[in-house]
């Protein structure tokens, strides 16, 4: 009977030491986390997880550190393990940070689903409401750009084809113009050999220069200048656009 009591006391003492060790590792991890030393905090959380692999608080803190280190896939895996927790507060926090992790990967559809789960648990969560609307707006913006891209590519191809046709037409016109000039010069040379003067030569040279200029080519160059100016205006507008940011909160650090 004494042996049974002794073994029971030993078991209780061992459990107490284990709990104290676990708490100590988590506390050290929390301290490093608060000092923004996320790699060091992750090390302490991982050691704590070896002592108690199913401890939801440890799993949450570990996932939080992974998020800070931009290891989003691992963070998502960690938060996902806690979303089914019986502790609804912890589950809601896990869903929220899961949404943030998907948001960081620009997977806005999954982040929307996670924020909705957060609000199912806590409808008064204003941060989740804000992030939900932000993710919806960015998802719509991304969808609109994807729909516009094929049309833009088609317009560029049409412009490129039009430019090549204009260039070919311009070369053909220049060639025809040159041949016509040669014929005219030959006829004038045969018929008016004795009637040439310096004034006629000057006028002929001006006519040749005018004919060699391709109006279509000039229009194309002018259009290119206008297009470049529009692109510069659009780039300036994008620079002035305020960046959108996702809110984040640090939670679940205390026992």
TORSEZA-551657 format. One record per residue (C-alpha): x, y, z; residue in one letter; residue number from 1. Coordinates in nm, 3 decimals. Last residue first. Layout:
N
rec X=X | Y=Y | Z=Z | rest=A | nr=NUM;
...
END
This chain:
255
rec X=-0.167 | Y=3.093 | Z=-2.017 | rest=X | nr=255;
rec X=-0.054 | Y=3.411 | Z=-2.188 | rest=X | nr=254;
rec X=0.059 | Y=3.470 | Z=-2.542 | rest=X | nr=253;
rec X=-0.271 | Y=3.394 | Z=-2.714 | rest=X | nr=252;
rec X=-0.282 | Y=3.714 | Z=-2.916 | rest=X | nr=251;
rec X=-0.071 | Y=3.941 | Z=-3.133 | rest=X | nr=250;
rec X=-0.283 | Y=4.152 | Z=-3.363 | rest=X | nr=249;
rec X=-0.268 | Y=4.220 | Z=-3.735 | rest=X | nr=248;
rec X=-0.438 | Y=4.462 | Z=-3.970 | rest=X | nr=247;
rec X=-0.391 | Y=4.412 | Z=-4.341 | rest=X | nr=246;
rec X=-0.251 | Y=4.701 | Z=-4.537 | rest=X | nr=245;
rec X=-0.364 | Y=4.890 | Z=-4.844 | rest=X | nr=244;
rec X=-0.118 | Y=5.128 | Z=-5.009 | rest=X | nr=243;
rec X=-0.233 | Y=5.485 | Z=-5.085 | rest=X | nr=242;
rec X=-0.244 | Y=5.565 | Z=-5.457 | rest=X | nr=241;
rec X=0.003 | Y=5.843 | Z=-5.546 | rest=X | nr=240;
rec X=0.240 | Y=5.597 | Z=-5.716 | rest=X | nr=239;
rec X=-0.047 | Y=5.453 | Z=-5.919 | rest=X | nr=238;
rec X=-0.141 | Y=5.799 | Z=-6.047 | rest=X | nr=237;
rec X=0.217 | Y=5.867 | Z=-6.154 | rest=X | nr=236;
rec X=0.221 | Y=5.536 | Z=-6.346 | rest=X | nr=235;
rec X=-0.103 | Y=5.629 | Z=-6.524 | rest=X | nr=234;
rec X=0.036 | Y=5.970 | Z=-6.626 | rest=X | nr=233;
rec X=0.352 | Y=5.803 | Z=-6.760 | rest=X | nr=232;
rec X=0.141 | Y=5.557 | Z=-6.961 | rest=X | nr=231;
rec X=-0.061 | Y=5.842 | Z=-7.110 | rest=X | nr=230;
rec X=0.257 | Y=6.022 | Z=-7.217 | rest=X | nr=229;
rec X=0.389 | Y=5.705 | Z=-7.378 | rest=X | nr=228;
rec X=0.065 | Y=5.667 | Z=-7.575 | rest=X | nr=227;
rec X=0.079 | Y=6.030 | Z=-7.694 | rest=X | nr=226;
rec X=0.436 | Y=5.986 | Z=-7.816 | rest=X | nr=225;
rec X=0.346 | Y=5.661 | Z=-7.994 | rest=X | nr=224;
rec X=0.052 | Y=5.832 | Z=-8.166 | rest=X | nr=223;
rec X=0.284 | Y=6.105 | Z=-8.296 | rest=X | nr=222;
rec X=0.522 | Y=5.845 | Z=-8.436 | rest=X | nr=221;
rec X=0.234 | Y=5.663 | Z=-8.606 | rest=X | nr=220;
rec X=0.096 | Y=5.984 | Z=-8.755 | rest=X | nr=219;
rec X=0.439 | Y=6.070 | Z=-8.899 | rest=X | nr=218;
rec X=0.463 | Y=5.721 | Z=-9.048 | rest=X | nr=217;
rec X=0.121 | Y=5.761 | Z=-9.206 | rest=X | nr=216;
rec X=0.221 | Y=6.096 | Z=-9.357 | rest=X | nr=215;
rec X=0.530 | Y=5.937 | Z=-9.524 | rest=X | nr=214;
rec X=0.787 | Y=6.200 | Z=-9.617 | rest=X | nr=213;
rec X=0.958 | Y=6.117 | Z=-9.948 | rest=X | nr=212;
rec X=0.708 | Y=6.328 | Z=-10.146 | rest=X | nr=211;
rec X=0.794 | Y=6.646 | Z=-9.956 | rest=X | nr=210;
rec X=1.166 | Y=6.588 | Z=-9.999 | rest=X | nr=209;
rec X=1.125 | Y=6.531 | Z=-10.373 | rest=X | nr=208;
rec X=0.915 | Y=6.846 | Z=-10.415 | rest=X | nr=207;
rec X=1.179 | Y=7.051 | Z=-10.237 | rest=X | nr=206;
rec X=1.450 | Y=6.913 | Z=-10.468 | rest=X | nr=205;
rec X=1.237 | Y=6.993 | Z=-10.773 | rest=X | nr=204;
rec X=1.190 | Y=7.354 | Z=-10.658 | rest=X | nr=203;
rec X=1.564 | Y=7.395 | Z=-10.615 | rest=X | nr=202;
rec X=1.638 | Y=7.250 | Z=-10.957 | rest=X | nr=201;
rec X=1.372 | Y=7.473 | Z=-11.114 | rest=X | nr=200;
rec X=1.528 | Y=7.784 | Z=-10.960 | rest=X | nr=199;
rec X=1.878 | Y=7.687 | Z=-11.074 | rest=X | nr=198;
rec X=1.771 | Y=7.659 | Z=-11.433 | rest=X | nr=197;
rec X=1.659 | Y=7.386 | Z=-11.662 | rest=X | nr=196;
rec X=1.515 | Y=7.482 | Z=-12.002 | rest=X | nr=195;
rec X=1.778 | Y=7.339 | Z=-12.238 | rest=X | nr=194;
rec X=1.736 | Y=6.980 | Z=-12.136 | rest=X | nr=193;
rec X=1.359 | Y=7.019 | Z=-12.118 | rest=X | nr=192;
rec X=1.213 | Y=6.724 | Z=-12.306 | rest=X | nr=191;
rec X=1.474 | Y=6.453 | Z=-12.240 | rest=X | nr=190;
rec X=1.561 | Y=6.557 | Z=-11.884 | rest=X | nr=189;
rec X=1.200 | Y=6.622 | Z=-11.799 | rest=X | nr=188;
rec X=1.112 | Y=6.274 | Z=-11.913 | rest=X | nr=187;
rec X=1.400 | Y=6.119 | Z=-11.717 | rest=X | nr=186;
rec X=1.320 | Y=6.321 | Z=-11.406 | rest=X | nr=185;
rec X=0.956 | Y=6.220 | Z=-11.425 | rest=X | nr=184;
rec X=1.049 | Y=5.857 | Z=-11.459 | rest=X | nr=183;
rec X=1.293 | Y=5.878 | Z=-11.168 | rest=X | nr=182;
rec X=1.035 | Y=6.056 | Z=-10.954 | rest=X | nr=181;
rec X=0.779 | Y=5.790 | Z=-11.027 | rest=X | nr=180;
rec X=1.026 | Y=5.520 | Z=-10.921 | rest=X | nr=179;
rec X=1.099 | Y=5.705 | Z=-10.597 | rest=X | nr=178;
rec X=0.731 | Y=5.758 | Z=-10.521 | rest=X | nr=177;
rec X=0.659 | Y=5.393 | Z=-10.584 | rest=X | nr=176;
rec X=0.938 | Y=5.294 | Z=-10.343 | rest=X | nr=175;
rec X=0.823 | Y=5.544 | Z=-10.080 | rest=X | nr=174;
rec X=0.467 | Y=5.427 | Z=-10.115 | rest=X | nr=173;
rec X=0.570 | Y=5.066 | Z=-10.072 | rest=X | nr=172;
rec X=0.784 | Y=5.147 | Z=-9.769 | rest=X | nr=171;
rec X=0.497 | Y=5.340 | Z=-9.612 | rest=X | nr=170;
rec X=0.254 | Y=5.059 | Z=-9.682 | rest=X | nr=169;
rec X=0.490 | Y=4.812 | Z=-9.515 | rest=X | nr=168;
rec X=0.529 | Y=5.039 | Z=-9.212 | rest=X | nr=167;
rec X=0.156 | Y=5.095 | Z=-9.193 | rest=X | nr=166;
rec X=0.094 | Y=4.722 | Z=-9.206 | rest=X | nr=165;
rec X=0.352 | Y=4.660 | Z=-8.932 | rest=X | nr=164;
rec X=0.194 | Y=4.929 | Z=-8.713 | rest=X | nr=163;
rec X=-0.152 | Y=4.786 | Z=-8.763 | rest=X | nr=162;
rec X=-0.030 | Y=4.440 | Z=-8.662 | rest=X | nr=161;
rec X=0.132 | Y=4.582 | Z=-8.347 | rest=X | nr=160;
rec X=-0.180 | Y=4.780 | Z=-8.264 | rest=X | nr=159;
rec X=-0.396 | Y=4.472 | Z=-8.311 | rest=X | nr=158;
rec X=-0.163 | Y=4.263 | Z=-8.094 | rest=X | nr=157;
rec X=-0.167 | Y=4.532 | Z=-7.826 | rest=X | nr=156;
rec X=-0.547 | Y=4.549 | Z=-7.837 | rest=X | nr=155;
rec X=-0.572 | Y=4.171 | Z=-7.799 | rest=X | nr=154;
rec X=-0.331 | Y=4.174 | Z=-7.505 | rest=X | nr=153;
rec X=-0.534 | Y=4.450 | Z=-7.339 | rest=X | nr=152;
rec X=-0.855 | Y=4.253 | Z=-7.392 | rest=X | nr=151;
rec X=-0.699 | Y=3.939 | Z=-7.242 | rest=X | nr=150;
rec X=-0.574 | Y=4.143 | Z=-6.939 | rest=X | nr=149;
rec X=-0.903 | Y=4.314 | Z=-6.856 | rest=X | nr=148;
rec X=-1.065 | Y=4.004 | Z=-6.706 | rest=X | nr=147;
rec X=-0.760 | Y=3.928 | Z=-6.492 | rest=X | nr=146;
rec X=-0.749 | Y=4.289 | Z=-6.376 | rest=X | nr=145;
rec X=-1.115 | Y=4.279 | Z=-6.272 | rest=X | nr=144;
rec X=-1.060 | Y=3.958 | Z=-6.074 | rest=X | nr=143;
rec X=-0.766 | Y=4.109 | Z=-5.887 | rest=X | nr=142;
rec X=-0.968 | Y=4.418 | Z=-5.798 | rest=X | nr=141;
rec X=-1.259 | Y=4.201 | Z=-5.683 | rest=X | nr=140;
rec X=-1.027 | Y=3.995 | Z=-5.462 | rest=X | nr=139;
rec X=-0.874 | Y=4.315 | Z=-5.326 | rest=X | nr=138;
rec X=-1.215 | Y=4.453 | Z=-5.228 | rest=X | nr=137;
rec X=-1.324 | Y=4.125 | Z=-5.068 | rest=X | nr=136;
rec X=-0.999 | Y=4.105 | Z=-4.870 | rest=X | nr=135;
rec X=-1.052 | Y=4.459 | Z=-4.741 | rest=X | nr=134;
rec X=-1.412 | Y=4.387 | Z=-4.647 | rest=X | nr=133;
rec X=-1.307 | Y=4.079 | Z=-4.448 | rest=X | nr=132;
rec X=-1.013 | Y=4.261 | Z=-4.292 | rest=X | nr=131;
rec X=-1.239 | Y=4.531 | Z=-4.152 | rest=X | nr=130;
rec X=-1.494 | Y=4.283 | Z=-4.020 | rest=X | nr=129;
rec X=-1.220 | Y=4.070 | Z=-3.863 | rest=X | nr=128;
rec X=-1.078 | Y=4.377 | Z=-3.691 | rest=X | nr=127;
rec X=-1.425 | Y=4.475 | Z=-3.567 | rest=X | nr=126;
rec X=-1.480 | Y=4.142 | Z=-3.386 | rest=X | nr=125;
rec X=-1.837 | Y=4.188 | Z=-3.261 | rest=X | nr=124;
rec X=-1.969 | Y=3.880 | Z=-3.442 | rest=X | nr=123;
rec X=-1.737 | Y=3.654 | Z=-3.237 | rest=X | nr=122;
rec X=-1.764 | Y=3.286 | Z=-3.328 | rest=X | nr=121;
rec X=-1.933 | Y=3.333 | Z=-3.665 | rest=X | nr=120;
rec X=-1.720 | Y=3.645 | Z=-3.708 | rest=X | nr=119;
rec X=-1.401 | Y=3.441 | Z=-3.694 | rest=X | nr=118;
rec X=-1.546 | Y=3.189 | Z=-3.938 | rest=X | nr=117;
rec X=-1.618 | Y=3.476 | Z=-4.180 | rest=X | nr=116;
rec X=-1.257 | Y=3.592 | Z=-4.140 | rest=X | nr=115;
rec X=-1.137 | Y=3.244 | Z=-4.241 | rest=X | nr=114;
rec X=-1.357 | Y=3.230 | Z=-4.553 | rest=X | nr=113;
rec X=-1.238 | Y=3.574 | Z=-4.663 | rest=X | nr=112;
rec X=-0.874 | Y=3.468 | Z=-4.612 | rest=X | nr=111;
rec X=-0.939 | Y=3.166 | Z=-4.832 | rest=X | nr=110;
rec X=-1.071 | Y=3.386 | Z=-5.115 | rest=X | nr=109;
rec X=-0.796 | Y=3.643 | Z=-5.067 | rest=X | nr=108;
rec X=-0.507 | Y=3.409 | Z=-5.134 | rest=X | nr=107;
rec X=-0.265 | Y=3.700 | Z=-5.152 | rest=X | nr=106;
rec X=-0.009 | Y=3.495 | Z=-4.955 | rest=X | nr=105;
rec X=-0.023 | Y=3.753 | Z=-4.675 | rest=X | nr=104;
rec X=-0.403 | Y=3.727 | Z=-4.687 | rest=X | nr=103;
rec X=-0.381 | Y=3.351 | Z=-4.632 | rest=X | nr=102;
rec X=-0.175 | Y=3.413 | Z=-4.318 | rest=X | nr=101;
rec X=-0.409 | Y=3.690 | Z=-4.200 | rest=X | nr=100;
rec X=-0.709 | Y=3.462 | Z=-4.239 | rest=X | nr=99;
rec X=-0.536 | Y=3.194 | Z=-4.033 | rest=X | nr=98;
rec X=-0.468 | Y=3.465 | Z=-3.776 | rest=X | nr=97;
rec X=-0.841 | Y=3.530 | Z=-3.748 | rest=X | nr=96;
rec X=-0.936 | Y=3.161 | Z=-3.750 | rest=X | nr=95;
rec X=-0.686 | Y=3.095 | Z=-3.469 | rest=X | nr=94;
rec X=-0.825 | Y=3.385 | Z=-3.268 | rest=X | nr=93;
rec X=-1.175 | Y=3.247 | Z=-3.305 | rest=X | nr=92;
rec X=-1.059 | Y=2.901 | Z=-3.196 | rest=X | nr=91;
rec X=-0.884 | Y=3.048 | Z=-2.892 | rest=X | nr=90;
rec X=-1.202 | Y=3.227 | Z=-2.788 | rest=X | nr=89;
rec X=-1.409 | Y=2.920 | Z=-2.861 | rest=X | nr=88;
rec X=-1.204 | Y=2.694 | Z=-2.634 | rest=X | nr=87;
rec X=-1.336 | Y=2.365 | Z=-2.767 | rest=X | nr=86;
rec X=-1.065 | Y=2.397 | Z=-3.033 | rest=X | nr=85;
rec X=-1.157 | Y=2.325 | Z=-3.393 | rest=X | nr=84;
rec X=-0.958 | Y=2.617 | Z=-3.532 | rest=X | nr=83;
rec X=-0.651 | Y=2.496 | Z=-3.342 | rest=X | nr=82;
rec X=-0.491 | Y=2.262 | Z=-3.597 | rest=X | nr=81;
rec X=-0.552 | Y=2.515 | Z=-3.876 | rest=X | nr=80;
rec X=-0.336 | Y=2.768 | Z=-3.693 | rest=X | nr=79;
rec X=-0.033 | Y=2.542 | Z=-3.722 | rest=X | nr=78;
rec X=-0.077 | Y=2.444 | Z=-4.086 | rest=X | nr=77;
rec X=-0.136 | Y=2.807 | Z=-4.178 | rest=X | nr=76;
rec X=0.182 | Y=2.908 | Z=-3.994 | rest=X | nr=75;
rec X=0.378 | Y=2.643 | Z=-4.182 | rest=X | nr=74;
rec X=0.253 | Y=2.776 | Z=-4.516 | rest=X | nr=73;
rec X=0.309 | Y=3.136 | Z=-4.407 | rest=X | nr=72;
rec X=0.673 | Y=3.117 | Z=-4.314 | rest=X | nr=71;
rec X=0.691 | Y=3.495 | Z=-4.308 | rest=X | nr=70;
rec X=0.903 | Y=3.490 | Z=-3.988 | rest=X | nr=69;
rec X=0.618 | Y=3.670 | Z=-3.810 | rest=X | nr=68;
rec X=0.380 | Y=3.399 | Z=-3.928 | rest=X | nr=67;
rec X=0.614 | Y=3.130 | Z=-3.794 | rest=X | nr=66;
rec X=0.611 | Y=3.306 | Z=-3.455 | rest=X | nr=65;
rec X=0.229 | Y=3.303 | Z=-3.451 | rest=X | nr=64;
rec X=0.226 | Y=2.935 | Z=-3.547 | rest=X | nr=63;
rec X=0.448 | Y=2.852 | Z=-3.247 | rest=X | nr=62;
rec X=0.227 | Y=3.062 | Z=-3.019 | rest=X | nr=61;
rec X=-0.084 | Y=2.878 | Z=-3.139 | rest=X | nr=60;
rec X=0.071 | Y=2.534 | Z=-3.103 | rest=X | nr=59;
rec X=0.188 | Y=2.620 | Z=-2.752 | rest=X | nr=58;
rec X=-0.159 | Y=2.739 | Z=-2.658 | rest=X | nr=57;
rec X=-0.314 | Y=2.427 | Z=-2.810 | rest=X | nr=56;
rec X=-0.102 | Y=2.181 | Z=-2.613 | rest=X | nr=55;
rec X=-0.113 | Y=1.865 | Z=-2.821 | rest=X | nr=54;
rec X=0.265 | Y=1.817 | Z=-2.863 | rest=X | nr=53;
rec X=0.334 | Y=1.859 | Z=-2.486 | rest=X | nr=52;
rec X=0.705 | Y=1.833 | Z=-2.398 | rest=X | nr=51;
rec X=0.818 | Y=1.847 | Z=-2.760 | rest=X | nr=50;
rec X=0.586 | Y=2.145 | Z=-2.813 | rest=X | nr=49;
rec X=0.774 | Y=2.334 | Z=-2.541 | rest=X | nr=48;
rec X=1.097 | Y=2.287 | Z=-2.732 | rest=X | nr=47;
rec X=0.925 | Y=2.418 | Z=-3.045 | rest=X | nr=46;
rec X=0.797 | Y=2.718 | Z=-2.854 | rest=X | nr=45;
rec X=1.148 | Y=2.797 | Z=-2.727 | rest=X | nr=44;
rec X=1.296 | Y=2.778 | Z=-3.078 | rest=X | nr=43;
rec X=1.017 | Y=2.990 | Z=-3.221 | rest=X | nr=42;
rec X=1.095 | Y=3.262 | Z=-2.968 | rest=X | nr=41;
rec X=1.456 | Y=3.271 | Z=-3.088 | rest=X | nr=40;
rec X=1.347 | Y=3.306 | Z=-3.453 | rest=X | nr=39;
rec X=1.092 | Y=3.572 | Z=-3.357 | rest=X | nr=38;
rec X=1.324 | Y=3.807 | Z=-3.176 | rest=X | nr=37;
rec X=1.070 | Y=4.090 | Z=-3.183 | rest=X | nr=36;
rec X=1.138 | Y=4.174 | Z=-2.817 | rest=X | nr=35;
rec X=0.781 | Y=4.064 | Z=-2.731 | rest=X | nr=34;
rec X=0.856 | Y=3.736 | Z=-2.909 | rest=X | nr=33;
rec X=1.174 | Y=3.681 | Z=-2.708 | rest=X | nr=32;
rec X=0.978 | Y=3.724 | Z=-2.386 | rest=X | nr=31;
rec X=0.697 | Y=3.499 | Z=-2.505 | rest=X | nr=30;
rec X=0.944 | Y=3.223 | Z=-2.592 | rest=X | nr=29;
rec X=1.100 | Y=3.247 | Z=-2.248 | rest=X | nr=28;
rec X=0.753 | Y=3.218 | Z=-2.092 | rest=X | nr=27;
rec X=0.670 | Y=2.922 | Z=-2.317 | rest=X | nr=26;
rec X=0.987 | Y=2.744 | Z=-2.209 | rest=X | nr=25;
rec X=0.922 | Y=2.816 | Z=-1.842 | rest=X | nr=24;
rec X=0.562 | Y=2.703 | Z=-1.863 | rest=X | nr=23;
rec X=0.668 | Y=2.374 | Z=-2.014 | rest=X | nr=22;
rec X=0.936 | Y=2.320 | Z=-1.747 | rest=X | nr=21;
rec X=0.686 | Y=2.396 | Z=-1.471 | rest=X | nr=20;
rec X=0.435 | Y=2.159 | Z=-1.623 | rest=X | nr=19;
rec X=0.696 | Y=1.885 | Z=-1.650 | rest=X | nr=18;
rec X=0.803 | Y=1.941 | Z=-1.290 | rest=X | nr=17;
rec X=0.443 | Y=1.914 | Z=-1.170 | rest=X | nr=16;
rec X=0.383 | Y=1.600 | Z=-1.375 | rest=X | nr=15;
rec X=0.692 | Y=1.443 | Z=-1.219 | rest=X | nr=14;
rec X=0.573 | Y=1.537 | Z=-0.869 | rest=X | nr=13;
rec X=0.230 | Y=1.384 | Z=-0.934 | rest=X | nr=12;
rec X=0.388 | Y=1.062 | Z=-1.063 | rest=X | nr=11;
rec X=0.623 | Y=1.040 | Z=-0.766 | rest=X | nr=10;
rec X=0.335 | Y=1.089 | Z=-0.525 | rest=X | nr=9;
rec X=0.140 | Y=0.813 | Z=-0.698 | rest=X | nr=8;
rec X=0.440 | Y=0.581 | Z=-0.691 | rest=X | nr=7;
rec X=0.487 | Y=0.644 | Z=-0.320 | rest=X | nr=6;
rec X=0.119 | Y=0.594 | Z=-0.244 | rest=X | nr=5;
rec X=0.126 | Y=0.262 | Z=-0.431 | rest=X | nr=4;
rec X=0.443 | Y=0.154 | Z=-0.251 | rest=X | nr=3;
rec X=0.286 | Y=0.236 | Z=0.085 | rest=X | nr=2;
rec X=0.000 | Y=0.000 | Z=0.000 | rest=X | nr=1;
END
